[in-house]
Amino acid sequence: MAVKLRLMRMGKTKQPTYRVVAADSRSPRDGRFIEVVGSYAPREAVKKVVLKADRVSHWLGEGAQPTDRVRRILVSEGLLQATARSGGAATAASTAEK
């Protein structure tokens, strides 16, 4: 089972808020999920992000892959390094050292 950290849309029409969830990659966007690990409210005056840092690190340690938007949120909150992308520059640098 491939687990992804992704956004689940909540809120009213044209006023979205999102939950950051750990979900099976085969499940639909707003469907079944494993665990809620945070929330994201982009329409507030100051974008509000609330994350459970211990649970996010747990899922990343278990091999969960964040989506692009969740990756940007994690980087901005300091829970993930900007260069830590799968197949990105960090991987190329580590293989060049070997």
Secondary structure, DSSP 8 states (H G I E B T S, - for coil): --EEEEEEEEEETTEEEEEEEEEETTS-TTS--SEEEEEEETTSSS-EEEE-HHHHHHHHHTT-EE-HHHHHHHHHHTSS-TT--TTSHHHHHHHHH-
